[in-house]
Amino acid sequence: MFVLVAEDDGEARASVEDPGNLRQLHAEFRGVNDDAADAALAAAGLGRADGDHAWLDAGALRAAGDGSAAWAAGFDGMLAYAASKGWTSADGTRVRAHIVRS
């Protein structure tokens, strides 16, 4: 799963891609600067950019899943792993992901 921020018709837009892959969470900024990416993340309700990381909204990521019990269990496992590494907000509503810029 990753959050893609890319230009679409001259405007940066953010979307959740590859939601079935729960082992490689990251944010990818393709051809957009950090300010435009931050604004696109916020507008989509997906999170905010913060330096080399993005704080992604866990609820918005969950909503991108297929709704199956197996997927939900995998997603919960991903969040638990992130929490064990200190990569979640104190209240568990956001998860930190590294940014890949291309």
Backbone as a printed PyTorch tensor [residue, N CA C, xyz], in Angstrom:
tensor([[[  0.8540,  -1.1650,   0.0000],
         [  0.0000,   0.0000,   0.0000],
         [  0.9030,   1.2320,   0.0000]],

        [[  0.5440,   2.1820,  -0.8270],
         [  1.2450,   3.4520,  -0.7730],
         [  0.3060,   4.5750,  -1.1630]],

        [[  0.6800,   5.7630,  -0.7590],
         [ -0.0880,   6.9400,  -1.1360],
         [  0.6860,   7.6440,  -2.2390]],

        [[  0.0610,   7.7780,  -3.3710],
         [  0.6660,   8.4300,  -4.5200],
         [  0.1790,   9.8640,  -4.6040]],

        [[  1.1280,  10.7810,  -4.7580],
         [  0.7950,  12.1710,  -5.0340],
         [  1.4510,  12.5010,  -6.3650]],

        [[  0.6340,  12.8280,  -7.3480],
         [  1.1250,  13.1120,  -8.6910],
         [  0.2720,  14.2050,  -9.3130]],

        [[  0.8070,  14.7900, -10.3600],
         [  0.0840,  15.8450, -11.0600],
         [ -0.9690,  15.2230, -11.9650]],

        [[ -2.1640,  15.8010, -11.9230],
         [ -3.2700,  15.3620, -12.7660],
         [ -3.9490,  16.6100, -13.2960]],

        [[ -3.8830,  16.8320, -14.5940],
         [ -4.4500,  18.0340, -15.2120],
         [ -3.9150,  19.3080, -14.5590]],

        [[ -2.6070,  19.3230, -14.2830],
         [ -1.9690,  20.5180, -13.7420],
         [ -2.1250,  20.7220, -12.2500]],

        [[ -2.7460,  19.7630, -11.5670],
         [ -2.9600,  19.8890, -10.1270],
         [ -2.4930,  18.6180,  -9.4230]],

        [[ -1.8530,  18.7790,  -8.2730],
         [ -1.4140,  17.6190,  -7.5040],
         [ -2.6220,  16.9450,  -6.8610]],

        [[ -2.6700,  15.6180,  -6.9740],
         [ -3.7490,  14.8350,  -6.3810],
         [ -3.1400,  13.6440,  -5.6470]],

        [[ -3.7860,  13.2500,  -4.5650],
         [ -3.3150,  12.1240,  -3.7530],
         [ -4.3210,  10.9860,  -3.8010]],

        [[ -3.8060,   9.7580,  -3.8450],
         [ -4.6660,   8.5760,  -3.8620],
         [ -3.9340,   7.4060,  -3.2120]],

        [[ -4.7070,   6.4560,  -2.7280],
         [ -4.1440,   5.2280,  -2.1600],
         [ -4.0210,   4.2150,  -3.2920]],

        [[ -2.8310,   3.6260,  -3.4160],
         [ -2.5540,   2.6600,  -4.4700],
         [ -2.1240,   1.3270,  -3.8550]],

        [[ -2.3630,   0.2480,  -4.5550],
         [ -1.9390,  -1.0970,  -4.1650],
         [ -2.3240,  -1.4310,  -2.7260]],

        [[ -3.6060,  -1.2740,  -2.3630],
         [ -4.0120,  -1.5050,  -0.9720],
         [ -3.8520,  -2.9450,  -0.5010]],

        [[ -3.6870,  -3.8740,  -1.4040],
         [ -3.4930,  -5.2610,  -1.0160],
         [ -2.1060,  -5.5590,  -0.4720]],

        [[ -1.1520,  -4.6860,  -0.7460],
         [  0.2250,  -4.8770,  -0.2830],
         [  0.3820,  -4.1680,   1.0560]],

        [[  0.3410,  -4.9200,   2.1360],
         [  0.4220,  -4.3350,   3.4740],
         [  1.8210,  -4.4450,   4.0650]],

        [[  2.8200,  -4.6500,   3.2220],
         [  4.1930,  -4.7940,   3.6960],
         [  5.1110,  -3.6580,   3.2500]],

        [[  4.6230,  -2.7030,   2.4980],
         [  5.4880,  -1.6540,   1.9680],
         [  4.8050,  -0.2860,   2.0060]],

        [[  4.4050,   0.1550,   3.1610],
         [  3.7380,   1.4460,   3.2760],
         [  4.7310,   2.5810,   3.0480]],

        [[  4.3860,   3.4710,   2.1380],
         [  5.1770,   4.6730,   1.8990],
         [  4.3080,   5.6980,   1.1760]],

        [[  4.8460,   6.8930,   1.0500],
         [  4.2080,   7.9360,   0.2360],
         [  5.1380,   8.2060,  -0.9380]],

        [[  4.5820,   8.3360,  -2.1160],
         [  5.3910,   8.5850,  -3.3080],
         [  4.9570,   9.9060,  -3.9360]],

        [[  5.9060,  10.8160,  -4.0530],
         [  5.6640,  12.1150,  -4.6790],
         [  6.2810,  12.0720,  -6.0690]],

        [[  5.4380,  12.0130,  -7.0850],
         [  5.9160,  11.9480,  -8.4740],
         [  5.7610,  13.2980,  -9.1490]],

        [[  6.8830,  13.9580,  -9.3540],
         [  6.8840,  15.2000, -10.1230],
         [  6.1720,  16.3550,  -9.4540]],

        [[  6.0180,  16.3160,  -8.1460],
         [  5.3890,  17.4160,  -7.4090],
         [  6.3120,  17.8350,  -6.2760]],

        [[  6.2800,  19.1110,  -5.9490],
         [  7.1040,  19.5700,  -4.8330],
         [  6.3930,  19.2780,  -3.5160]],

        [[  7.1350,  19.4310,  -2.4360],
         [  6.5880,  19.0590,  -1.1270],
         [  5.3790,  19.8860,  -0.7210]],

        [[  5.3700,  21.1690,  -1.0490],
         [  4.2200,  22.0090,  -0.6910],
         [  2.9570,  21.5490,  -1.4150]],

        [[  3.0940,  21.2670,  -2.7170],
         [  1.9410,  20.8000,  -3.4900],
         [  1.4890,  19.4300,  -2.9920]],

        [[  2.4490,  18.5700,  -2.6500],
         [  2.1060,  17.2390,  -2.1410],
         [  1.3910,  17.3410,  -0.7970]],

        [[  1.8890,  18.2050,   0.0780],
         [  1.2490,  18.3850,   1.3770],
         [ -0.1920,  18.8540,   1.2050]],

        [[ -0.4090,  19.8020,   0.3280],
         [ -1.7590,  20.3100,   0.0890],
         [ -2.6590,  19.2230,  -0.4890]],

        [[ -2.1270,  18.3950,  -1.3870],
         [ -2.9200,  17.3250,  -1.9890],
         [ -3.2760,  16.2570,  -0.9550]],

        [[ -2.3240,  15.9150,  -0.0930],
         [ -2.6020,  14.9450,   0.9720],
         [ -3.7150,  15.4490,   1.8810]],

        [[ -3.6080,  16.7110,   2.2750],
         [ -4.6160,  17.2980,   3.1620],
         [ -5.9820,  17.3490,   2.4760]],

        [[ -6.0090,  17.7740,   1.2140],
         [ -7.2800,  17.8870,   0.4880],
         [ -7.9670,  16.5320,   0.3350]],

        [[ -7.1820,  15.4700,   0.1920],
         [ -7.7460,  14.1320,   0.0320],
         [ -8.0790,  13.4810,   1.3750]],

        [[ -7.7210,  14.1400,   2.4710],
         [ -7.9650,  13.5660,   3.7890],
         [ -7.0340,  12.4140,   4.1200]],

        [[ -5.8860,  12.3710,   3.4430],
         [ -4.9610,  11.2550,   3.6220],
         [ -3.8180,  11.5490,   4.5810]],

        [[ -3.5700,  12.8110,   4.8970],
         [ -2.4990,  13.1050,   5.8350],
         [ -1.7850,  14.4010,   5.5240]],

        [[ -0.5310,  14.4690,   5.9880],
         [  0.2990,  15.6590,   5.8050],
         [  1.7420,  15.2250,   5.5820]],

        [[  2.4810,  16.0150,   4.8270],
         [  3.9090,  15.7970,   4.6420],
         [  4.6510,  16.4950,   5.7700]],

        [[  5.7590,  15.8750,   6.1970],
         [  6.5570,  16.4270,   7.2910],
         [  8.0160,  16.0490,   7.0510]],

        [[  8.7190,  16.8830,   6.2860],
         [ 10.1190,  16.5930,   5.9820],
         [ 10.2430,  15.3760,   5.0830]],

        [[ 10.9950,  14.3750,   5.5510],
         [ 11.1930,  13.1640,   4.7610],
         [ 10.1360,  12.0970,   5.0170]],

        [[  9.1120,  12.4510,   5.7930],
         [  8.0480,  11.5040,   6.1300],
         [  6.6800,  12.1410,   5.8940]],

        [[  5.7070,  11.2890,   5.7650],
         [  4.3130,  11.7330,   5.7150],
         [  3.5920,  11.0840,   6.8870]],

        [[  2.7440,  11.8480,   7.5250],
         [  1.8640,  11.3100,   8.5600],
         [  0.5420,  11.0150,   7.8900]],

        [[  0.2450,   9.7300,   7.7210],
         [ -0.9410,   9.3060,   6.9860],
         [ -2.0700,   8.9520,   7.9400]],

        [[ -3.2780,   9.2740,   7.5390],
         [ -4.4670,   9.0210,   8.3410],
         [ -4.8200,   7.5330,   8.2760]],

        [[ -4.7430,   6.8440,   9.4090],
         [ -5.0030,   5.4070,   9.4540],
         [ -6.4250,   5.0720,   9.0160]],

        [[ -7.3920,   5.8860,   9.3820],
         [ -8.7770,   5.6350,   8.9810],
         [ -8.9670,   5.7300,   7.4830]],

        [[ -8.3280,   6.7030,   6.8650],
         [ -8.4280,   6.8480,   5.4090],
         [ -7.7580,   5.6760,   4.7000]],

        [[ -6.6370,   5.2160,   5.2310],
         [ -5.9770,   4.0460,   4.6440],
         [ -6.8560,   2.8100,   4.7940]],

        [[ -7.4480,   2.6420,   5.9690],
         [ -8.3390,   1.4930,   6.2020],
         [ -9.5070,   1.5110,   5.2070]],

        [[-10.0320,   2.6780,   4.9220],
         [-11.1670,   2.7980,   4.0100],
         [-10.8140,   2.3600,   2.5840]],

        [[ -9.5280,   2.3330,   2.2600],
         [ -9.0980,   1.9340,   0.9160],
         [ -9.0190,   0.4230,   0.7560]],

        [[ -9.1980,  -0.3150,   1.8450],
         [ -9.1100,  -1.7720,   1.7970],
         [-10.3190,  -2.4040,   1.1520]],

        [[-10.2650,  -3.7250,   1.0190],
         [-11.3530,  -4.4350,   0.3490],
         [-12.4900,  -4.8210,   1.2950]],

        [[-12.3460,  -4.5160,   2.5760],
         [-13.4140,  -4.7840,   3.5340],
         [-13.4520,  -6.1960,   4.0670]],

        [[-12.5600,  -7.0520,   3.5830],
         [-12.5750,  -8.4360,   4.0600],
         [-11.9370,  -8.5400,   5.4420]],

        [[-12.3140,  -9.5810,   6.1600],
         [-11.7430,  -9.8140,   7.4880],
         [-10.2430, -10.0750,   7.3930]],

        [[ -9.8230, -10.7880,   6.3570],
         [ -8.3940, -11.0830,   6.1850],
         [ -7.6010,  -9.8060,   5.9480]],

        [[ -8.1390,  -8.9210,   5.0990],
         [ -7.4350,  -7.6660,   4.8310],
         [ -7.3750,  -6.8180,   6.1040]],

        [[ -8.4870,  -6.7300,   6.8330],
         [ -8.5230,  -5.9390,   8.0620],
         [ -7.5200,  -6.4680,   9.0790]],

        [[ -7.3970,  -7.7870,   9.1830],
         [ -6.4200,  -8.3720,  10.1110],
         [ -4.9950,  -8.0200,   9.6830]],

        [[ -4.7330,  -8.0760,   8.3850],
         [ -3.4120,  -7.6930,   7.8770],
         [ -3.1160,  -6.2290,   8.1060]],

        [[ -4.1120,  -5.3870,   7.9040],
         [ -3.9440,  -3.9550,   8.1280],
         [ -3.6620,  -3.6760,   9.6020]],

        [[ -4.4240,  -4.3180,  10.4800],
         [ -4.1920,  -4.1550,  11.9160],
         [ -2.7890,  -4.6100,  12.2960]],

        [[ -2.3220,  -5.6810,  11.6740],
         [ -0.9640,  -6.1510,  11.9150],
         [  0.0760,  -5.1420,  11.4660]],

        [[ -0.1690,  -4.5130,  10.3080],
         [  0.7400,  -3.4860,   9.8110],
         [  0.8100,  -2.3160,  10.7870]],

        [[ -0.3500,  -1.8830,  11.2800],
         [ -0.3710,  -0.7780,  12.2380],
         [  0.2960,  -1.1620,  13.5540]],

        [[  0.0970,  -2.3890,  13.9990],
         [  0.7360,  -2.8450,  15.2410],
         [  2.2500,  -2.8600,  15.0830]],

        [[  2.7220,  -3.2980,  13.9380],
         [  4.1720,  -3.2850,  13.6840],
         [  4.6880,  -1.8480,  13.6980]],

        [[  3.9850,  -0.9540,  13.0090],
         [  4.3940,   0.4530,  12.9870],
         [  4.4130,   1.0280,  14.3990]],

        [[  3.4270,   0.7060,  15.2000],
         [  3.3710,   1.1990,  16.5790],
         [  4.5520,   0.6710,  17.3860]],

        [[  4.9390,  -0.5830,  17.1530],
         [  6.0650,  -1.1650,  17.8980],
         [  7.3820,  -0.4830,  17.5690]],

        [[  7.4500,   0.1660,  16.4210],
         [  8.6520,   0.8840,  16.0000],
         [  8.5740,   2.3720,  16.3220]],

        [[  7.4390,   2.8080,  16.8970],
         [  7.2690,   4.2230,  17.2050],
         [  6.8440,   5.0620,  16.0160]],

        [[  6.2470,   4.4090,  15.0310],
         [  5.8650,   5.0960,  13.7950],
         [  4.3960,   5.4680,  13.7310]],

        [[  3.7310,   5.5280,  14.8680],
         [  2.3400,   5.9680,  14.8950],
         [  2.2090,   7.1320,  15.8660]],

        [[  1.1670,   7.9060,  15.6830],
         [  0.8900,   8.9800,  16.6330],
         [  0.4750,   8.3590,  17.9630]],

        [[  0.5470,   9.1410,  19.0160],
         [  0.2200,   8.6410,  20.3580],
         [ -1.1890,   8.0610,  20.4190]],

        [[ -2.1260,   8.6510,  19.6800],
         [ -3.5050,   8.1690,  19.7130],
         [ -3.7940,   7.0970,  18.6550]],

        [[ -2.7890,   6.7550,  17.8450],
         [ -2.9410,   5.6940,  16.8570],
         [ -3.7200,   6.0640,  15.6150]],

        [[ -4.0500,   7.3260,  15.4490],
         [ -4.8430,   7.7300,  14.2900],
         [ -3.9980,   8.0300,  13.0530]],

        [[ -2.6870,   8.1950,  13.2510],
         [ -1.8010,   8.4890,  12.1220],
         [ -0.6110,   7.5360,  12.1490]],

        [[ -0.1210,   7.2130,  10.9580],
         [  1.0520,   6.3530,  10.8270],
         [  2.0760,   7.0830,   9.9610]],

        [[  3.3350,   6.9950,  10.3820],
         [  4.4090,   7.6830,   9.6690],
         [  4.9270,   6.7890,   8.5460]],

        [[  5.1080,   7.3730,   7.3860],
         [  5.6280,   6.6450,   6.2280],
         [  6.7140,   7.4750,   5.5690]],

        [[  7.7490,   6.8010,   5.0720],
         [  8.7990,   7.5550,   4.3860],
         [  8.2910,   8.0100,   3.0190]],

        [[  8.9130,   9.0500,   2.5340],
         [  8.5320,   9.6200,   1.2350],
         [  9.5570,   9.2120,   0.1950]],

        [[  9.0710,   8.7240,  -0.9220],
         [  9.8940,   8.4350,  -2.0870],
         [  9.5860,   9.5260,  -3.0930]],

        [[ 10.6120,  10.2320,  -3.5270],
         [ 10.4110,  11.3190,  -4.5050],
         [ 10.9430,  10.8740,  -5.8620]],

        [[ 10.1260,  11.0450,  -6.8960],
         [ 10.5740,  10.6880,  -8.2420],
         [ 10.1000,  11.7110,  -9.2440]]])
